[in-house]
Amino acid sequence: MLINRVQMSMGIHMTRKIYAYTHQDHQNYYIFEYVFKNNGCYDPECSTQYEQTINDFMAYFQYRYAISREGMVYDGNWLPQSAAWGHNTMNEVIGEHPGSPADSVDQFFDDGEIMRAMFSWHGYHAGAAFDNIGGPNAPGDGHLGASQFAGVVTLHADKSATDNSDDLDQPSTTWYMLSDDPLTDSGSDQYNAVRMTDEYLYMSRGHPEKSQAQQVGTDNANSFSPGGQTNPGGTSQGVGYGPYSLEPGDSVRIVYAEAVAGISREKAYQVGINWNNDMHIDQFPPNVSLAQKYMMNRYSRTGGGENGYKNAWVYTGVDSIIQTFKRARKTYMDLFVTPGTPPPPTDFNIVSGGDRISLSWANNAEEWPTFNGYRLTRLKFKPDTTVFVYDLENGEIIDQDESIANVWEFGLGQTSFNDLSANRGFDYYYFLEVLDDGSQNNNIPLKSSKFFTITNSPAFLKRPPGMMEEIRVVPNPYNIAGRDMQYGVSAPDRLMFLNIPGECTIRIFTERGDLLKTIQHTDGSGDEAWNSITSSRQVVTSGLYIAHFETPKGESAIRKFIIVR
């Protein structure tokens, strides 16, 4: 839990608690608990204090989502540029009229109370040459890079400072706003009465007849321009609570959860690759909900073919975000407590060796009442690698791609392991999870979060130092066409100098004798890697190169190698 405390010059003291969870069913949301108290203080030290009532107090939050991270211009670069800042974000609001719910979209918690929430997703964009719902990698394999939904659900809002019961009419404001509206810039000034009035009008505006998403429909969300206003930044969703009257010493409490959910990573690959190859596209999601039907009817340009198939699966994500909202509310109703998960090891050590990578860990988790062993995962090339692979021909997900991931399980009492299966020259990452017996979770084992132990620095094999006559350059020749088959995606430009002395200076020259790079090898091993980068941070070109090795005692050797780029 994180706690923030902020003193506002208007005499309000804010305390915010943020709850996060390691339980595998509760890792995709945070719960925010706010208390706003009229303490009359003007500054953090409370050197100036006023005893006066604050009338019509509003707490307002702006949500600007850009659901495009993997495919945006700064990453995969297959989606339109402005998707990176949410230009085509769609924002839907549900439950804003608890007295007259809309059967087609409004949702209810298990106890019958209406769900007051908003959620956003990746909408149509005029700059996409393909149906971009879900953010498919059209130039590549087709997998979906923006199929997730993000949103906020209200869990509690005091009716007043003297009535702490939940007010179902809160939030009182759910108007959208243009993300680049001048009122959202950094020029806010509490002494500018005109601007403060305009900002307050935003905060207390109420509910629009239609949400931004309902107004856009199946049009391009990046072209949304209410009233003819220019809209280069896209549309945010506003959520406002109040107005509250706070006498000196009064406070109000507001609790909400912010969540992200959608179809699984495996399903995002399966659906996107099927879409891209026009295969298995008759396999629509079964037993769809009314909410999914609502999304398809309002926000998909087609219900059939490869685009209808893709969108039908993407829009099942609305069920996932609703289910997450329900879990968050149950956690809130259970006083912010989720079922306990096993603790991670307090220590997790990895040592790169000559013929093995040695791992060891603390045994503190074995005292957990339902402890049932450890699961060690090794990832090749990069941490948190996607470990499954999709078999397009058979339309099946293979859970573990053994070319990049390996898993071992250990029982009580084992706190070390020597990995003898690693290959020299490759980067490896590990994480260790503690498992329970499933008795606390309907026979589904709970586990400690991998993020407690996942490594960010690679482990790799290091051989003992060699002799001058044993030195090798690998690969030789280096051919860029085979980069992924050499040292993998994490080191596509890597060359290895093998069997070198434990301490030596490596100088790399062009064929005509220009010095490109000097490497001081001092770790005592027989390996040194070079990623084809010169001392001036330039990637080398095709050609013949010369490596000169020299020990502190003056011994030397020369090796030639070829690079083809």
PENOR-V558431 format. One record per pair of residues at least 24 apart in sequence whose C-alpha atoms are under 8 Angstrom apart, sorted by the first residue. I is the first residue (numbers start at 1). J is the second residue. If there is no record, write none. Layout:
I	J
I	J
This chain:
6	44
7	41
7	42
7	43
7	44
8	41
8	42
8	43
8	44
9	41
9	42
9	43
10	40
10	41
10	42
11	38
11	39
11	40
11	41
11	42
11	49
11	50
12	36
12	37
12	38
12	39
12	40
12	41
13	37
13	38
13	39
13	41
19	336
21	338
22	341
22	448
22	449
23	338
23	339
23	340
23	341
23	446
23	447
23	448
23	449
24	446
24	447
24	449
26	324
26	327
26	328
26	338
28	259
28	260
28	261
28	324
29	257
29	258
29	259
29	260
29	324
29	328
30	257
30	258
30	259
31	255
31	256
31	257
31	258
31	328
31	332
32	255
32	256
32	257
32	258
33	253
33	254
33	255
33	256
34	253
34	254
34	255
35	251
35	252
35	253
35	254
36	251
36	252
36	253
37	246
37	249
37	250
37	251
37	252
38	246
38	247
38	248
38	249
38	250
38	251
39	248
39	249
39	250
40	248
51	248
52	247
52	248
53	245
53	246
53	247
53	248
54	245
54	246
54	247
55	243
55	244
55	245
55	246
56	242
56	243
56	244
56	245
57	242
57	243
57	244
57	245
57	246
58	203
58	204
58	240
58	241
58	242
58	243
58	244
59	203
59	240
59	241
59	242
60	203
60	238
60	239
60	240
60	241
61	238
61	239
61	240
62	236
62	237
62	238
62	239
63	236
63	237
63	238
64	179
64	235
64	236
64	237
65	89
65	120
65	150
65	236
66	122
67	121
67	122
67	146
67	148
67	149
67	150
68	122
68	135
68	145
68	146
69	145
69	146
70	145
70	146
71	135
71	137
71	145
71	146
78	137
78	138
78	139
79	128
79	132
79	135
79	137
80	125
80	127
80	128
82	233
83	125
85	233
85	234
86	233
86	234
86	235
87	221
87	222
87	232
87	233
87	234
87	235
88	122
88	123
88	124
88	125
88	220
88	221
88	222
88	223
88	234
88	235
89	120
89	121
89	122
89	123
89	221
89	222
89	234
89	235
89	236
90	120
90	121
90	122
90	123
90	212
90	213
90	221
90	235
91	118
91	119
91	120
91	121
91	176
91	211
91	212
91	213
91	235
91	236
91	237
92	118
92	119
92	120
92	211
92	212
92	213
92	214
93	117
93	118
93	119
93	174
93	211
94	118
96	169
96	170
96	171
96	172
96	174
96	207
97	169
98	168
98	169
104	290
104	291
104	294
105	290
105	291
105	294
107	322
109	326
110	326
115	153
115	154
116	153
116	154
116	168
116	170
116	171
117	151
117	152
117	153
117	154
118	151
118	152
118	153
118	237
119	149
119	150
119	151
119	152
119	321
120	149
120	150
120	151
121	147
121	148
121	149
121	150
122	146
122	147
122	148
123	220
123	221
124	218
124	219
124	220
124	221
124	222
125	220
125	221
125	222
125	223
126	220
126	222
126	223
131	307
133	310
133	311
133	314
134	310
134	311
134	314
136	272
137	272
138	276
141	272
141	273
141	276
142	269
142	272
142	273
142	274
142	275
142	276
143	268
143	269
143	270
143	271
143	272
143	273
144	268
144	269
144	271
144	272
145	268
147	262
147	263
147	268
147	314
147	317
148	260
148	261
148	262
148	263
148	314
148	317
149	260
149	261
149	262
149	317
149	318
149	321
150	258
150	259
150	260
150	261
150	321
151	258
151	259
151	260
151	321
152	256
152	257
152	258
152	259
152	325
153	256
153	257
153	258
153	325
154	255
154	256
154	257
155	254
155	255
155	256
155	257
155	329
155	332
156	253
156	254
156	255
156	256
157	241
157	252
157	253
157	254
157	255
158	252
158	253
158	254
160	244
160	245
160	252
161	244
161	245
161	246
161	250
161	251
161	252
162	250
164	252
164	253
170	240
170	241
170	242
171	239
171	240
171	241
171	242
172	204
172	206
172	207
172	239
172	240
172	241
172	242
173	203
173	204
173	205
173	206
173	207
173	238
173	239
173	240
173	241
174	205
174	206
174	207
174	208
174	237
174	238
174	239
174	240
175	202
175	205
175	206
175	207
175	208
175	211
175	237
175	238
175	239
176	211
176	212
176	235
176	236
176	237
176	238
177	235
177	236
177	237
177	238
178	231
178	233
178	234
178	235
178	236
179	231
179	233
179	234
179	235
179	236
180	231
180	232
180	233
180	234
203	238
203	239
203	240
204	240
204	242
204	243
214	298
217	298
217	299
218	298
218	299
218	300
218	301
257	325
257	328
259	321
259	324
259	325
260	321
261	317
261	320
261	321
261	324
262	314
262	316
262	317
262	318
262	319
262	320
262	321
263	313
263	314
263	316
263	317
263	320
266	388
266	390
266	397
269	390
270	390
270	392
270	395
270	396
270	397
271	310
271	313
272	310
273	392
274	392
275	306
275	307
275	309
275	310
278	306
279	392
280	395
281	305
281	306
281	309
281	310
282	309
283	309
284	309
284	312
284	313
285	312
285	313
285	316
288	316
289	316
289	319
291	318
291	319
292	316
292	318
292	319
339	440
339	441
341	436
341	446
341	447
341	448
342	368
342	371
342	434
342	435
342	436
342	446
342	447
342	448
343	368
343	434
343	448
344	432
344	433
344	434
344	448
344	449
344	452
344	453
345	434
345	453
348	453
350	459
351	459
352	459
352	460
352	461
352	462
353	460
353	461
353	462
353	463
354	461
354	462
354	463
354	464
354	525
355	420
355	461
355	462
355	463
356	418
356	419
356	420
356	421
356	422
356	461
357	418
357	419
357	420
357	422
357	459
357	460
357	461
358	416
358	417
358	418
358	419
359	416
359	417
359	418
359	419
360	415
360	416
360	417
361	415
361	416
362	415
363	413
363	415
365	434
366	412
366	413
370	436
370	437
370	438
370	439
371	434
371	435
371	436
371	437
372	411
372	412
372	434
372	435
372	436
372	437
373	409
373	410
373	411
373	412
373	434
373	435
373	436
374	409
374	410
374	411
374	432
374	433
374	434
374	435
375	407
375	408
375	409
375	410
375	432
375	433
375	434
375	435
376	407
376	408
376	409
376	430
376	431
376	432
376	433
377	405
377	406
377	407
377	408
377	430
377	431
377	432
378	405
378	406
378	407
378	428
378	429
378	430
378	431
379	404
379	405
379	406
379	428
379	429
379	430
380	404
380	405
380	426
380	427
380	428
380	429
381	426
381	427
381	428
381	429
381	488
381	489
381	490
381	491
382	427
382	428
382	429
382	458
382	490
383	428
383	429
383	430
383	454
383	455
383	456
422	460
422	461
423	460
423	461
424	460
424	461
424	462
425	460
425	461
425	487
425	496
426	460
426	461
426	487
426	488
427	458
427	459
427	460
427	490
428	458
428	459
428	460
429	454
429	455
429	456
429	457
429	458
429	459
430	454
430	455
431	455
462	525
462	526
462	527
463	499
463	525
463	526
463	527
464	499
464	502
464	524
464	525
464	526
465	499
465	500
465	501
465	502
465	524
465	525
465	526
465	527
466	498
466	499
466	500
466	501
466	502
466	526
467	499
467	500
467	501
468	499
468	500
468	501
468	556
468	557
469	557
470	499
470	500
471	497
471	498
471	499
471	500
471	559
472	497
472	498
472	499
472	559
473	497
473	498
473	559
473	561
474	498
476	561
476	562
476	563
477	561
477	562
477	563
477	564
478	561
478	562
478	563
478	564
479	563
479	564
479	565
480	564
480	565
481	565
491	531
493	531
493	532
494	529
494	530
494	531
494	532
495	529
495	530
495	531
495	532
496	527
496	528
496	529
496	530
497	527
497	528
497	529
497	530
498	526
498	527
498	528
499	526
499	527
500	525
500	526
500	527
500	528
501	525
501	526
501	551
502	526
503	551
503	552
504	549
504	550
504	551
504	552
505	548
505	549
505	550
505	551
506	547
506	548
506	549
506	550
507	547
507	548
507	549
508	545
508	546
508	547
508	548
509	545
509	546
509	547
509	548
510	543
510	544
510	545
510	546
511	543
511	544
511	545
511	546
541	565
